[in-house]
Amino acid sequence: MKKLLLYIFIGSCLIGSAQTKEERADNHFNDFKFDKAIVLYKELAAKKSRPSIHVMKNLADSYFNINDYISAKPWYEKLYGIQGKEFGEGNIIKLVQCLKANKQNDHADNLLKEFYTDKDRLKIIMTQKKYLDSLEQEKEKYEVSNLALNGKKSDFAPVYFNDRLIFASARDSIKSNGKLYPWNKQPYLDLYVTNPNDANYIPEKFLNNLESDYHDATLTFSWDGSTVFFTRNYLKKKNKLSTNEDGLSNMEILRGTIVNNELMNVTSLSFNSKKYSCGHPALSPDGRFLYFTSNMPGGYGESDIYLVELNPSGDVLSDPMNLGPSINTRGREMFPFVRDERMYFSSDGHYGYGGLDVFGSVIFSKTDYSMPMNMGTPINSNMDDFSFIREKEKGNGFVASNRPGGKGDDDIYRFEKVKPVKCLEYSGYVLNKQTNEPIAQASLELTNTTDELVHIVRTDENGYYNVILPCNKENNMVFYKAGFTKETVKIVTGEAVEEPSLNNMVYLTAFESLIVKEDNVEKIKVDPIYFDYDKSDITARAEIELEKVLFAMREFPDLKIKIESHTDSRGTDSYNLKLSDDRAKSTSKYLKAQGIASNRIESANGYGETLLKNKCKNGVRCSEQEHLLNRRSNFIIVSKEGDTVIEDSAR
């Protein structure tokens, strides 16, 4: 398997005759010769009724690393039975993958619920499970087919190159004088180019002068195809491996230019290091960001996804930035691919079918991503599914997998969207309610009658949206954007195709239109709230203005306020202080009675005549209008963080 590209280390160990069997097994394990390590660890385990934790762990990991999940499962189960919570999240992820590869999904789900005491983490997992369950109720949206180019050895990492397809393969047994990669006993990787639409096309080496004697794989191109980023082992002169102090050869990302079908000006990117691996480069469509996978120190799991910013020439402008815990887990995240505003990647740490699964996440910014959601079957299986790419126009693409029924180790599959039954085309514009201007990049979240997430679309620069609603369902469309209210539209479709519904206007209210700023303090915008003379009861006139407060707080659930009430100067100071305080607390009580949570009203206090807005203090003659300015209630904003919305998988 070459999906574990970031863990390709070429080391050497001298095995002395005085070493014990366990030491020899450990040397094989550390040299990634897992087949030899398994033989010795099994012998050690058979001699004792309870082998050591070390032997059982390395035996389980050896099986796991060669994708023998059936054999790995009992050893992980034994370890979990002994260690309990000390087993660790990384090992739980591996055990869950083994169970799912063996189609013991219920057992795997119960194990997750048992292990995760962190409610937030468990909630994410169960949300992902709920989404995946909803996909199972729908007809498969894609058809997959095995490509003619696949051979008996590993083929994976497809990349579009004009009207051709480039991929990584271990088919060349002559390379490196017949040396084999010790992890899987296959030749080292080379890059090939083919025509995926011609079953008789024989793949050819891509850029002969790109080839080294070791691994050359996983690449990405600039928009014009002139600059290429690719992955290779660290090499010295004369095509020899360059190792670190541990005798290991990690992977690095190189950049080069293509001139007359030859690779030139090859340079190593600044963030590479012999101490860790970097690979699987993927450029954003605009070329501003390079996503990649690494096991560099400080990550969340075995491998994480990072990004760096690039200048127009492809030079690195920033240090690597980890995409954070919304994307990365204690497991493996790898093979990023970016299309439009979505990132696809493979993971065994998020909830899936088993092994590596392909997930999708909406990119809000370089630091903000939606919850990853599984792409479902048939793109994913109970084995490893990875190096996913897709076209921009039709959404078809390619994915690699070692699922049952393939031709070799890893095969490349084509997937094509199944043509949906279009019951109703629904389109229109999202506009600012106050200004009537279009709202660009507003989100439309489409859900079905069981409130399962279907997908999300964004409005264009004119605020335009267009969706196809499925048949025979109550379709809920939620329109939203940060800083605006939400609007929900419900459309019930029948069993037959309907005429398109066009030019449907949706209006969102901007948060800024609901507030006013005075003396650097933000307040909810209301007219004076009137009370009956000498009373603090909420009147019908007061309710009209309090509806504005309720609207703001209902539409923006993270909004928190404090209430301040004031009087004019007429009456004694102590009387006015008590009256204003009673009115503030009466207002607070009213808002809570209308469903506003207590913790969203930080305080409710009266200030009497201590904070007059004008000259009208005791003994000063003023008009009724001037006194009115001092009789006021303020709803001061304490916190206004944006509402959190769970996004979809970018299917």
C-alpha positions as CSV (number, residue, x, y, z in Angstrom):
1,M,0.0,0.0,0.0
2,K,1.3,3.4,-1.0
3,K,-1.4,5.4,0.7
4,L,0.9,5.5,3.7
5,L,3.3,7.6,1.7
6,L,4.2,9.9,4.6
7,Y,5.5,7.0,6.5
8,I,7.9,5.8,3.9
9,F,11.2,5.6,5.7
10,I,14.2,3.7,4.3
11,G,16.5,2.7,7.1
12,S,18.9,0.0,7.9
13,C,19.5,-2.1,11.0
14,L,22.4,-4.4,11.6
15,I,21.1,-7.5,13.3
16,G,23.7,-9.1,15.4
17,S,23.8,-12.7,16.5
18,A,23.6,-11.8,20.1
19,Q,20.2,-10.1,19.7
20,T,17.1,-11.6,21.3
21,K,14.1,-12.6,19.2
22,E,12.2,-9.6,20.4
23,E,15.1,-7.3,19.5
24,R,15.2,-8.8,16.0
25,A,11.4,-8.4,15.7
26,D,11.7,-4.8,16.8
27,N,14.4,-4.1,14.2
28,H,12.2,-5.5,11.5
29,F,9.3,-3.4,12.8
30,N,11.4,-0.2,12.8
31,D,12.7,-1.0,9.3
32,F,9.0,-1.4,8.2
33,K,9.6,-5.1,7.3
34,F,6.3,-5.9,8.9
35,D,6.0,-9.4,7.3
36,K,9.2,-10.5,9.0
37,A,8.3,-8.8,12.3
38,I,4.9,-10.6,12.4
39,V,6.6,-14.0,12.2
40,L,8.8,-13.3,15.2
41,Y,6.1,-11.5,17.3
42,K,3.7,-14.4,16.7
43,E,6.3,-16.8,18.0
44,L,6.9,-14.6,21.1
45,A,3.2,-14.3,21.7
46,A,2.7,-18.1,21.4
47,K,5.2,-18.8,24.1
48,K,3.3,-16.9,26.8
49,S,-0.3,-17.0,28.0
50,R,-0.1,-13.2,28.3
51,P,2.5,-11.6,26.0
52,S,3.9,-8.2,26.9
53,I,2.0,-5.1,26.0
54,H,4.9,-4.2,23.7
55,V,4.7,-7.4,21.7
56,M,1.0,-7.3,21.3
57,K,1.0,-3.6,20.3
58,N,3.7,-4.1,17.6
59,L,2.0,-7.3,16.4
60,A,-1.3,-5.5,16.0
61,D,0.3,-2.5,14.3
62,S,2.3,-4.7,12.0
63,Y,-0.9,-6.4,10.8
64,F,-2.6,-3.0,10.6
65,N,0.2,-1.5,8.5
66,I,-0.1,-4.2,5.9
67,N,-3.9,-3.8,5.9
68,D,-4.6,-7.2,7.4
69,Y,-7.3,-5.8,9.6
70,I,-8.8,-9.2,10.4
71,S,-5.6,-10.4,12.0
72,A,-5.0,-7.0,13.7
73,K,-8.4,-6.9,15.4
74,P,-8.0,-9.6,18.1
75,W,-4.7,-8.1,19.3
76,Y,-6.1,-4.6,19.6
77,E,-9.1,-6.0,21.4
78,K,-6.9,-7.8,23.9
79,L,-4.9,-4.6,24.5
80,Y,-8.1,-2.6,25.0
81,G,-9.3,-5.3,27.5
82,I,-6.1,-4.9,29.5
83,Q,-5.5,-1.2,29.2
84,G,-9.0,0.3,29.1
85,K,-8.9,4.1,28.8
86,E,-5.1,4.0,28.8
87,F,-5.4,2.3,25.4
88,G,-5.4,5.7,23.9
89,E,-7.5,7.4,21.2
90,G,-5.1,6.6,18.4
91,N,-5.4,2.9,19.2
92,I,-9.2,3.1,19.5
93,I,-9.3,4.6,16.0
94,K,-7.3,1.6,14.7
95,L,-9.5,-0.9,16.5
96,V,-12.7,0.8,15.2
97,Q,-11.3,0.6,11.6
98,C,-10.5,-3.1,12.1
99,L,-14.0,-3.7,13.4
100,K,-15.6,-1.9,10.5
101,A,-13.4,-3.6,7.9
102,N,-14.8,-6.8,9.4
103,K,-18.3,-5.2,9.1
104,Q,-18.8,-5.2,12.9
105,N,-20.3,-1.7,12.7
106,D,-22.6,-1.9,15.8
107,H,-19.7,-3.2,17.9
108,A,-17.5,-0.3,16.6
109,D,-20.2,2.3,17.4
110,N,-20.7,0.9,21.0
111,L,-16.9,1.0,21.5
112,L,-16.9,4.7,20.5
113,K,-19.7,5.6,22.9
114,E,-17.9,3.6,25.7
115,F,-14.5,5.2,25.1
116,Y,-15.4,8.9,24.5
117,T,-16.3,10.7,27.7
118,D,-15.6,14.0,26.0
119,K,-19.2,14.9,25.1
120,D,-18.2,17.5,22.5
121,R,-16.1,14.9,20.6
122,L,-18.8,12.2,20.9
123,K,-21.4,14.7,19.6
124,I,-19.3,15.4,16.5
125,I,-18.9,11.6,15.9
126,M,-22.6,11.0,16.4
127,T,-23.5,13.9,14.0
128,Q,-21.2,12.4,11.4
129,K,-22.9,9.0,12.0
130,K,-26.3,10.5,11.7
131,Y,-25.4,12.1,8.4
132,L,-23.9,8.8,7.1
133,D,-27.1,6.9,8.1
134,S,-29.1,9.4,6.2
135,L,-27.0,8.7,3.1
136,E,-27.8,5.0,3.4
137,Q,-31.5,5.8,3.0
138,E,-30.9,7.4,-0.3
139,K,-30.1,5.8,-3.7
140,E,-26.4,5.9,-4.4
141,K,-25.5,9.2,-6.1
142,Y,-22.5,7.8,-7.9
143,E,-21.5,4.8,-10.0
144,V,-17.9,3.5,-9.8
145,S,-15.9,1.5,-12.3
146,N,-12.4,0.0,-12.2
147,L,-10.0,1.5,-14.8
148,A,-8.3,-0.6,-17.5
149,L,-5.0,1.0,-16.6
150,N,-4.8,-0.8,-13.2
151,G,-2.3,-3.6,-12.7
152,K,-1.5,-6.1,-10.0
153,K,0.6,-3.7,-8.0
154,S,-0.3,-0.3,-6.4
155,D,-1.9,2.4,-8.6
156,F,-3.2,5.5,-7.0
157,A,-3.0,9.4,-6.7
158,P,-4.7,10.4,-10.0
159,V,-4.2,14.0,-11.1
160,Y,-5.8,15.8,-14.0
161,F,-3.3,17.0,-16.7
162,N,-5.0,18.7,-19.6
163,D,-7.0,15.8,-21.2
164,R,-4.8,13.2,-19.6
165,L,-4.5,11.6,-16.2
166,I,-1.3,11.3,-14.3
167,F,-1.0,8.7,-11.5
168,A,1.5,7.0,-9.2
169,S,2.3,3.3,-9.7
170,A,4.6,0.6,-8.5
171,R,4.5,-1.3,-11.8
172,D,8.1,-0.8,-12.8
173,S,10.1,-3.7,-11.3
174,I,13.3,-2.7,-13.2
175,K,13.6,0.6,-11.3
176,S,16.3,1.0,-8.7
177,N,18.0,-2.2,-9.9
178,G,15.1,-4.3,-8.8
179,K,15.1,-3.1,-5.2
180,L,11.8,-3.4,-3.5
181,Y,10.2,-1.1,-0.9
182,P,10.4,-3.1,2.4
183,W,6.9,-2.0,3.6
184,N,5.0,-3.9,1.0
185,K,7.6,-5.7,-1.2
186,Q,6.7,-3.7,-4.3
187,P,8.8,-1.6,-6.6
188,Y,9.3,2.1,-5.8
189,L,6.8,4.6,-7.2
190,D,6.9,6.3,-10.5
191,L,4.6,8.7,-12.2
192,Y,2.7,7.7,-15.4
193,V,0.4,9.5,-17.8
194,T,-2.5,7.9,-19.6
195,N,-5.8,8.6,-21.4
196,P,-8.5,7.3,-19.0
197,N,-11.1,7.3,-21.7
198,D,-9.1,4.9,-23.9
199,A,-9.0,1.3,-22.5
200,N,-6.2,0.4,-25.0
201,Y,-3.9,3.3,-24.1
202,I,-0.7,2.0,-22.5
203,P,0.4,4.3,-19.7
204,E,3.8,6.1,-20.3
205,K,6.3,7.5,-17.9
206,F,5.6,11.1,-17.1
207,L,8.7,13.3,-17.7
208,N,11.5,10.8,-17.8
209,N,14.0,13.3,-16.2
210,L,11.7,13.5,-13.2
211,E,12.4,9.9,-12.2
212,S,14.6,8.9,-9.3
213,D,15.6,5.4,-8.1
214,Y,13.1,5.7,-5.2
215,H,9.7,7.2,-4.7
216,D,8.3,9.9,-7.0
217,A,4.6,10.4,-6.4
218,T,1.6,12.6,-5.6
219,L,1.8,15.9,-7.6
220,T,-0.2,19.0,-8.3
221,F,0.1,21.7,-11.0
222,S,-0.3,25.4,-11.3
223,W,-3.3,26.6,-13.3
224,D,-1.3,26.9,-16.5
225,G,0.5,23.5,-16.0
226,S,4.0,25.1,-16.1
227,T,4.8,24.6,-12.4
228,V,4.6,21.3,-10.6
229,F,4.9,20.3,-6.9
230,F,5.6,16.7,-6.3
231,T,6.7,14.3,-3.5
232,R,10.0,12.4,-3.4
233,N,12.4,10.8,-0.9
234,Y,15.3,12.9,0.3
235,L,18.1,12.2,-2.1
236,K,21.8,12.9,-2.2
237,K,24.0,13.2,-5.3
238,K,24.1,10.3,-7.6
239,N,20.5,9.4,-6.8
240,K,21.3,8.0,-3.3
241,L,19.0,8.2,-0.3
242,S,19.7,10.9,2.2
243,T,18.9,9.8,5.7
244,N,18.5,11.6,9.0
245,E,20.2,10.7,12.3
246,D,18.0,7.7,12.8
247,G,18.9,6.3,9.4
248,L,15.5,7.1,7.9
249,S,14.7,8.7,4.6
250,N,11.6,10.9,4.9
251,M,9.7,12.5,2.1
252,E,9.9,16.1,0.9
253,I,7.9,18.3,-1.5
254,L,9.8,19.7,-4.5
255,R,8.9,22.4,-6.9
256,G,9.9,22.5,-10.6
257,T,9.0,24.0,-13.9
258,I,8.1,22.1,-17.1
259,V,9.7,23.3,-20.2
260,N,9.5,21.4,-23.5
261,N,8.2,18.3,-21.6
262,E,11.2,18.3,-19.3
263,L,11.4,19.1,-15.6
264,M,13.7,22.0,-14.7
265,N,14.7,24.3,-11.8
266,V,13.8,21.7,-9.1
267,T,14.0,23.2,-5.6
268,S,13.0,21.9,-2.2
269,L,10.3,23.9,-0.3
270,S,11.4,25.8,2.7
271,F,9.3,23.9,5.3
272,N,10.8,20.5,4.4
273,S,12.9,18.8,7.0
274,K,14.8,15.5,7.2
275,K,13.3,15.0,10.7
276,Y,9.8,14.5,9.3
277,S,7.9,13.9,6.1
278,C,5.9,16.2,3.9
279,G,3.9,15.1,0.9
280,H,0.6,14.9,-1.0
281,P,0.7,18.5,-2.2
282,A,-2.5,20.1,-3.5
283,L,-2.9,23.6,-4.8
284,S,-6.0,25.8,-4.3
285,P,-7.6,26.7,-7.6
286,D,-6.3,30.3,-7.4
287,G,-2.8,29.1,-6.6
288,R,-2.6,31.1,-3.3
289,F,-2.4,28.1,-1.0
290,L,-0.6,24.8,-1.0
291,Y,-2.2,22.1,1.1
292,F,-0.1,19.1,2.1
293,T,0.2,16.2,4.6
294,S,2.9,15.9,7.2
295,N,3.8,14.1,10.4
296,M,5.8,17.1,11.6
297,P,5.9,17.6,15.4
298,G,3.0,19.4,17.1
299,G,0.2,17.8,15.1
300,Y,-2.9,16.2,16.3
301,G,-2.4,12.6,15.1
302,E,-0.3,10.3,13.0
303,S,-0.5,12.6,10.0
304,D,-2.2,16.0,9.6
305,I,-3.1,18.4,6.8
306,Y,-1.4,21.8,6.7
307,L,-1.3,24.7,4.3
308,V,1.2,27.5,3.4
309,E,0.6,30.7,1.4
310,L,2.4,31.1,-1.9
311,N,3.2,34.1,-4.0
312,P,2.4,34.2,-7.8
313,S,5.8,32.6,-8.5
314,G,5.1,29.7,-6.2
315,D,7.5,30.8,-3.4
316,V,6.4,29.9,0.1
317,L,5.3,33.1,2.1
318,S,4.3,31.6,5.5
319,D,5.1,28.9,8.0
320,P,3.0,25.7,7.7
321,M,-0.4,26.2,9.4
322,N,-2.2,23.1,10.8
323,L,-5.8,23.1,9.7
324,G,-6.8,22.4,13.3
325,P,-9.0,19.9,15.2
326,S,-12.1,20.4,13.0
327,I,-10.1,18.6,10.2
328,N,-7.3,16.7,11.9
329,T,-7.7,13.9,14.5
330,R,-5.6,11.5,16.4
331,G,-5.7,9.3,13.3
332,R,-4.5,9.8,9.8
333,E,-5.6,12.8,7.6
334,M,-4.0,12.8,4.2
335,F,-4.5,13.4,0.4
336,P,-6.1,16.8,0.4
337,F,-7.8,18.0,-2.8
338,V,-9.4,21.4,-3.3
339,R,-12.1,22.2,-5.7
340,D,-13.9,25.6,-5.6
341,E,-14.7,26.3,-1.9
342,R,-14.4,22.7,-0.8
343,M,-11.6,20.5,0.5
344,Y,-11.7,16.7,0.2
345,F,-9.3,14.5,2.1
346,S,-9.0,11.0,3.4
347,S,-9.2,10.1,7.1
348,D,-9.5,7.2,9.5
349,G,-10.2,9.4,12.5
350,H,-13.6,10.8,11.4
351,Y,-16.7,8.6,11.4
352,G,-16.7,6.3,8.4
353,Y,-17.1,2.8,7.0
354,G,-13.6,1.5,7.9
355,G,-10.0,2.2,6.9
356,L,-9.5,5.5,5.2
357,D,-12.6,7.2,3.9
358,V,-13.0,10.3,1.8
359,F,-14.6,13.3,3.5
360,G,-15.6,16.8,2.3
361,S,-15.5,20.1,4.1
362,V,-16.6,23.6,3.1
363,I,-13.7,26.1,3.3
364,F,-14.8,29.4,4.9
365,S,-11.3,30.8,5.2
366,K,-7.8,29.4,5.6
367,T,-8.5,28.9,9.3
368,D,-12.2,28.0,9.2
369,Y,-13.7,24.7,7.9
370,S,-17.0,23.0,8.3
371,M,-17.4,19.7,10.0
372,P,-16.1,17.0,7.6
373,M,-18.8,14.7,6.3
374,N,-18.4,11.3,4.7
375,M,-18.8,11.1,0.9
376,G,-20.8,7.9,1.4
377,T,-20.9,4.8,-0.8
378,P,-19.8,3.8,-3.4
379,I,-17.0,6.3,-3.2
380,N,-16.1,4.9,0.2
381,S,-15.9,1.2,1.3
382,N,-15.0,-0.7,4.4
383,M,-11.4,-0.7,3.3
384,D,-9.1,2.2,2.3
385,D,-10.4,4.9,0.0
386,F,-8.1,7.9,-0.8
387,S,-6.6,10.3,-3.3
388,F,-10.0,11.6,-4.4
389,I,-10.2,14.1,-7.3
390,R,-13.2,15.5,-9.2
391,E,-14.0,17.7,-12.2
392,K,-15.4,21.2,-11.8
393,E,-18.2,21.0,-14.3
394,K,-19.9,17.6,-13.8
395,G,-18.7,16.5,-10.4
396,N,-17.3,13.2,-11.7
397,G,-13.8,12.1,-10.8
398,F,-11.5,9.4,-9.6
399,V,-10.6,7.7,-6.3
400,A,-8.1,5.0,-5.3
401,S,-9.1,2.1,-3.2
402,N,-8.0,-1.4,-2.0
403,R,-11.6,-2.6,-1.7
404,P,-12.4,-6.2,-2.5
405,G,-12.8,-7.1,-6.2
406,G,-10.0,-4.9,-7.5
407,K,-7.2,-5.9,-9.9
408,G,-4.3,-5.3,-7.6
409,D,-3.1,-3.7,-4.3
410,D,-4.6,-0.2,-4.8
411,D,-6.7,0.4,-7.9
412,I,-8.0,3.7,-9.4
413,Y,-11.7,3.9,-9.9
414,R,-13.8,6.3,-11.9
415,F,-16.9,7.7,-10.3
416,E,-19.7,9.3,-12.2
417,K,-22.8,11.0,-10.8
418,V,-26.1,9.2,-11.2
419,K,-28.4,11.6,-13.0
420,P,-30.9,12.8,-10.3
421,V,-34.6,12.9,-10.7
422,K,-35.3,16.7,-11.0
423,C,-38.7,17.4,-9.5
424,L,-38.3,21.1,-9.1
425,E,-35.7,23.7,-10.1
426,Y,-35.9,26.4,-7.5
427,S,-33.9,29.7,-7.9
428,G,-33.9,33.3,-6.9
429,Y,-31.9,36.0,-5.1
430,V,-30.9,36.7,-1.5
431,L,-31.2,40.4,-0.7
432,N,-30.5,42.7,2.2
433,K,-33.9,43.6,3.7
434,Q,-32.9,47.2,4.5
435,T,-31.0,48.1,1.4
436,N,-32.4,45.6,-1.2
437,E,-28.8,45.0,-2.3
438,P,-27.7,41.4,-3.2
439,I,-25.9,39.3,-0.5
440,A,-23.0,37.5,-2.1
441,Q,-21.7,34.2,-0.6
442,A,-24.8,33.7,1.5
443,S,-25.4,30.0,2.3
444,L,-28.4,27.9,1.4
445,E,-28.7,24.7,3.6
446,L,-31.1,22.2,2.0
447,T,-32.5,19.5,4.3
448,N,-35.2,16.9,3.9
449,T,-38.2,16.1,6.0
450,T,-36.2,14.1,8.6
451,D,-33.9,17.1,9.1
452,E,-30.9,15.3,7.7
453,L,-28.4,17.6,5.9
454,V,-28.4,17.2,2.2
455,H,-26.1,19.9,0.9
456,I,-25.2,23.5,0.9
457,V,-24.8,26.0,-1.9
458,R,-23.6,29.6,-2.0
459,T,-25.0,32.6,-3.7
460,D,-22.9,34.3,-6.4
461,E,-21.9,37.9,-6.5
462,N,-25.4,38.9,-7.5
463,G,-27.0,37.0,-4.6
464,Y,-28.3,34.4,-7.0
465,Y,-29.0,30.8,-6.0
466,N,-30.2,27.7,-7.8
467,V,-31.1,24.3,-6.4
468,I,-32.8,21.1,-7.6
469,L,-35.3,19.9,-5.1
470,P,-35.8,16.1,-4.8
471,C,-39.2,14.5,-5.4
472,N,-41.9,13.7,-2.9
473,K,-40.4,15.5,0.1
474,E,-40.8,18.5,2.4
475,N,-37.7,20.4,1.6
476,N,-36.4,22.9,4.1
477,M,-34.1,25.6,2.8
478,V,-32.3,27.7,5.4
479,F,-30.7,30.9,4.1
480,Y,-28.0,32.5,6.2
481,K,-24.8,34.5,6.4
482,A,-22.6,35.7,9.3
483,G,-23.9,39.0,10.4
484,F,-27.4,38.5,9.1
485,T,-30.6,36.8,10.2
486,K,-31.7,33.4,9.0
487,E,-34.7,32.7,6.8
488,T,-36.4,29.3,6.3
489,V,-38.4,28.4,3.2
490,K,-40.4,25.2,3.0
491,I,-41.3,23.7,-0.4
492,V,-43.2,20.4,-0.7
493,T,-42.6,18.5,-3.9
494,G,-44.7,15.8,-5.4
495,E,-43.9,12.7,-7.3
496,A,-43.9,14.3,-10.8
497,V,-41.6,16.8,-12.4
498,E,-42.8,20.4,-11.9
499,E,-42.2,23.6,-13.8
500,P,-39.2,25.6,-12.6
501,S,-39.9,28.1,-9.8
502,L,-37.8,31.2,-10.6
503,N,-37.0,34.6,-9.1
504,N,-37.8,33.7,-5.5
505,M,-36.7,36.6,-3.3
506,V,-35.3,35.9,0.2
507,Y,-34.6,38.9,2.5
508,L,-32.1,38.8,5.4
509,T,-31.8,41.5,8.0
510,A,-28.3,42.7,8.7
511,F,-27.3,42.7,12.4
512,E,-25.9,46.2,12.0
513,S,-29.4,47.5,11.1
514,L,-30.6,46.4,14.5
515,I,-28.1,48.3,16.6
516,V,-27.0,51.8,17.3
517,K,-23.6,52.9,18.6
518,E,-23.4,55.6,21.2
519,D,-20.3,56.6,23.1
520,N,-18.5,53.5,21.8
521,V,-21.2,51.3,23.2
522,E,-23.4,49.1,21.0
523,K,-27.1,49.0,21.9
524,I,-30.2,47.3,20.4
525,K,-32.0,50.0,18.5
526,V,-35.4,50.8,20.2
527,D,-37.6,53.8,20.6
528,P,-38.3,55.0,24.2
529,I,-40.1,52.3,26.3
530,Y,-43.1,53.9,28.0
531,F,-44.4,52.9,31.5
532,D,-47.5,54.2,33.2
533,Y,-46.8,57.0,35.7
534,D,-45.3,55.7,39.0
535,K,-45.4,52.0,37.7
536,S,-43.0,49.4,36.4
537,D,-45.5,47.1,34.7
538,I,-44.9,46.4,31.0
539,T,-47.5,48.3,28.9
540,A,-48.8,47.4,25.5
541,R,-46.8,50.3,24.1
542,A,-43.7,48.9,25.7
543,E,-44.3,45.5,24.3
544,I,-44.1,46.9,20.8
545,E,-40.5,48.1,21.4
546,L,-39.5,45.0,23.3
547,E,-40.4,43.0,20.2
548,K,-37.4,44.6,18.6
549,V,-35.2,43.3,21.4
550,L,-36.8,39.8,21.2
551,F,-36.3,39.7,17.4
552,A,-32.6,40.6,17.7
553,M,-32.0,38.0,20.4
554,R,-33.9,35.3,18.7
555,E,-32.2,35.8,15.4
556,F,-28.7,35.9,16.9
557,P,-28.7,33.2,19.6
558,D,-25.2,34.2,20.9
559,L,-26.2,37.8,21.6
560,K,-26.0,38.7,25.3
561,I,-27.1,42.0,26.8
562,K,-27.4,44.0,30.0
563,I,-30.4,46.3,30.7
564,E,-30.1,49.8,32.0
565,S,-33.1,51.9,32.9
566,H,-33.1,55.7,33.6
567,T,-35.6,58.4,34.7
568,D,-35.7,62.1,34.4
569,S,-34.8,64.3,37.4
570,R,-38.4,65.0,38.6
571,G,-39.0,63.3,42.0
572,T,-36.6,62.5,44.7
573,D,-33.3,60.8,43.9
574,S,-34.0,57.7,46.0
575,Y,-37.5,57.4,44.5
576,N,-36.2,57.6,40.9
577,L,-33.4,55.1,41.6
578,K,-35.9,52.5,42.9
579,L,-38.4,53.1,40.2
580,S,-35.8,52.7,37.4
581,D,-34.5,49.6,39.0
582,D,-38.0,48.1,39.2
583,R,-38.5,48.9,35.6
584,A,-35.2,47.3,34.5
585,K,-36.0,44.1,36.4
586,S,-39.6,44.1,35.1
587,T,-38.2,44.3,31.5
588,S,-35.8,41.5,32.2
589,K,-38.6,39.3,33.6
590,Y,-40.7,40.0,30.5
591,L,-37.9,39.0,28.1
592,K,-37.3,35.8,30.0
593,A,-41.0,35.0,30.0
594,Q,-40.9,35.3,26.2
595,G,-38.2,32.5,26.1
596,I,-34.9,34.4,26.4
597,A,-32.5,32.3,28.5
598,S,-31.4,33.9,31.8
599,N,-27.7,33.6,31.0
600,R,-28.2,35.9,28.0
601,I,-29.2,38.8,30.2
602,E,-26.1,39.7,32.2
603,S,-27.7,42.3,34.5
604,A,-30.8,44.5,34.8
605,N,-30.2,47.7,36.9
606,G,-31.8,51.1,37.3
607,Y,-29.7,54.3,37.5
608,G,-32.5,56.8,38.3
609,E,-31.4,60.3,37.4
610,T,-27.7,59.7,37.9
611,L,-26.9,59.6,34.2
612,L,-28.9,62.4,32.6
613,K,-28.4,63.0,28.9
614,N,-28.9,66.8,29.1
615,K,-29.0,69.8,31.4
616,C,-32.4,68.9,33.0
617,K,-31.2,68.2,36.5
618,N,-33.0,69.2,39.8
619,G,-34.2,72.8,39.8
620,V,-33.7,73.3,36.0
621,R,-36.8,74.2,34.0
622,C,-37.1,71.9,31.0
623,S,-39.8,71.0,28.4
624,E,-41.5,67.7,28.4
625,Q,-39.5,66.7,25.3
626,E,-36.3,67.5,27.0
627,H,-37.3,65.4,30.1
628,L,-38.3,62.6,27.7
629,L,-34.6,62.2,26.5
630,N,-33.7,61.1,30.0
631,R,-36.5,58.6,30.4
632,R,-34.9,55.7,28.6
633,S,-34.0,52.0,28.7
634,N,-30.8,50.7,27.1
635,F,-30.2,47.2,25.9
636,I,-26.4,47.2,25.8
637,I,-24.7,44.4,23.9
638,V,-22.2,42.5,26.0
639,S,-21.4,39.7,23.5
640,K,-22.3,39.1,19.9
641,E,-20.3,36.1,18.7
642,G,-21.7,34.6,15.5
643,D,-24.1,31.7,15.5
644,T,-22.4,28.3,14.9
645,V,-23.8,26.3,12.0
646,I,-23.0,22.7,11.2
647,E,-22.1,22.5,7.5
648,D,-22.4,19.6,5.2
649,S,-19.9,17.3,3.5
650,A,-19.6,19.3,0.3
651,R,-21.2,16.4,-1.6
